[in-house]
């Protein structure tokens, strides 16, 4: 399928870039009739998602993720995810939606090895960079808390098993340890 012109794909991508959600919905329906493999090389949902992010259109991005089921980690032709494009252009609301609701991976890099945070920093989009950094910190805190809870449960289990381990180790009541 062509990327531009009067083909439905070109119209879909243009509508996503402009933020015309009704046209995005219309062209997605038309495109779906031409796509035999919905996740194959002619699936332009991921590119429409990235185009919506480029244009700063959170409603298009949200629709593409939640309704059209576009993969939030997919990339455009240059290796940019929707998060990377949104961050590089300072589209704060798009970035906020992608990190908080779509759970976009903050560590994904483009073909130049740059993360969304790198791109926001490079283009001096401080609000966008702060949003990404705050979300990264929340993720680290949640992981630390989860690890602490898991270790606590493991320690409780070990304490419960400890008398049995001691009994089997020192040969007392061996018959009960052998099963």
C-alpha positions in Angstrom: 0.0 0.0 0.0 1.2 3.5 -0.8 2.1 5.8 2.1 0.5 8.8 0.6 -1.9 9.9 -2.0 -5.6 8.9 -2.3 -5.1 5.4 -1.0 -6.9 4.7 2.3 -3.5 4.3 4.1 -2.3 7.8 3.1 -5.6 9.2 4.2 -5.5 7.3 7.5 -2.0 8.6 8.3 -2.9 12.1 7.3 -6.0 12.0 9.5 -4.0 10.8 12.5 -1.5 13.5 12.0 -4.2 16.2 11.8 -6.1 14.7 14.8 -9.2 14.0 12.8 -10.5 11.1 14.9 -13.7 10.5 12.8 -11.6 10.2 9.7 -9.2 7.9 11.5 -12.1 5.6 12.4 -13.4 5.7 8.8 -10.1 4.9 7.2 -9.3 2.2 9.7 -12.5 0.4 8.6 -11.6 0.8 4.9 -8.0 -0.4 5.5 -9.2 -3.4 7.5 -10.9 -4.7 4.3 -7.6 -4.6 2.4 -5.4 -6.2 5.1 -5.2 -10.0 5.1 -2.7 -10.2 7.9 -3.7 -7.6 10.6 -0.3 -7.6 12.1 1.7 -8.0 8.9 3.6 -5.4 6.8 0.5 -3.7 5.5 -0.9 -3.0 9.0 -0.6 0.8 9.3 -2.3 1.0 12.8 1.2 1.4 14.5 2.2 4.2 12.1 -1.2 5.9 12.6 -0.5 5.8 16.4 2.9 7.4 15.9 1.4 10.0 13.6 -1.2 10.9 16.2 1.6 11.3 18.7 3.6 13.5 16.3 0.6 15.8 16.0 0.0 15.8 19.8 -3.5 14.4 19.4 -4.0 12.4 22.6 -7.6 11.4 21.6 -6.2 9.7 18.4 -3.4 8.1 20.4 -5.9 6.8 23.0 -8.2 5.5 20.3 -5.4 3.7 18.4 -4.2 2.0 21.6 -7.5 1.2 23.2 -9.9 0.5 20.3 -7.7 -0.2 17.3 -5.3 -2.2 19.4 -2.1 -0.7 17.9 1.0 -2.0 19.5 2.4 0.9 21.7 5.9 -0.4 21.3 5.8 -0.5 17.5 8.0 1.9 15.6 7.7 4.1 12.5 10.1 3.8 9.6 12.9 5.5 11.5 12.6 3.4 14.7 10.6 5.9 16.8 7.8 4.7 19.0 4.8 6.9 19.7 6.4 7.8 23.0 9.7 8.8 21.4 7.9 11.0 18.8 5.7 12.6 21.5 8.7 13.3 23.7 10.8 14.7 20.9 8.1 17.1 20.0 7.2 18.0 23.6 3.6 16.6 23.4 3.2 16.3 27.1 -0.4 15.0 27.2 0.4 12.3 24.7 3.5 11.3 26.7 1.5 11.3 29.9 -1.1 9.0 28.4 1.4 6.7 26.9 3.4 6.2 30.1 0.6 6.2 32.6 -2.2 4.4 30.8 -0.7 2.6 27.8 2.4 1.5 29.9 4.9 2.4 27.2 8.4 1.2 27.8 10.6 4.1 28.9 13.8 2.3 27.9 13.0 1.6 24.3 15.5 3.2 22.0 15.3 4.5 18.4 17.8 3.6 15.7 20.3 6.1 17.2 20.1 4.5 20.6 18.0 7.4 22.1 15.2 6.9 24.6 12.2 9.2 24.9 13.9 10.9 27.9 17.0 11.5 25.8 14.9 13.1 23.0 12.9 15.3 25.4 16.2 16.4 27.0 17.8 17.0 23.5 14.9 19.3 22.4 14.6 21.0 25.8 11.1 19.8 26.5 11.5 20.1 30.3 7.9 19.3 31.2 7.9 16.2 29.1 11.2 15.1 30.5 10.0 15.6 34.0 6.9 13.5 33.3 9.0 10.7 32.0 11.5 10.9 34.9 8.7 11.0 37.5 7.1 7.9 35.9 10.5 6.1 35.9 10.9 6.9 39.6 7.4 5.6 40.3 8.2 2.3 38.5 11.4 1.9 40.4 9.6 2.5 43.7 6.9 0.0 42.8 9.5 -2.6 41.8 11.4 -2.1 45.0 8.2 -2.4 47.1 7.2 -5.6 45.2 10.7 -7.1 45.7 10.5 -6.2 49.4 7.1 -7.9 49.7 8.3 -11.0 47.8 11.4 -11.2 50.0 9.2 -10.9 53.1 7.0 -13.7 52.0 10.1 -15.9 51.2 11.5 -15.2 54.7 8.2 -16.1 56.3 8.2 -19.4 54.3 11.8 -20.1 55.3 11.0 -19.5 59.0 8.1 -21.9 58.7 10.3 -24.5 57.0 13.3 -23.9 59.3 12.4 -26.4 62.0 11.8 -29.1 59.4 15.1 -28.4 57.7 16.9 -28.6 61.1 15.1 -31.8 62.0 16.0 -33.5 58.6 19.6 -32.1 58.7 20.4 -33.4 62.1 18.8 -36.8 61.6 15.9 -36.5 64.0 12.7 -37.9 62.9 14.2 -38.9 59.5 11.3 -41.0 58.6 9.0 -38.0 58.5 11.6 -36.2 56.2 11.8 -39.0 53.7 8.2 -38.6 52.9 
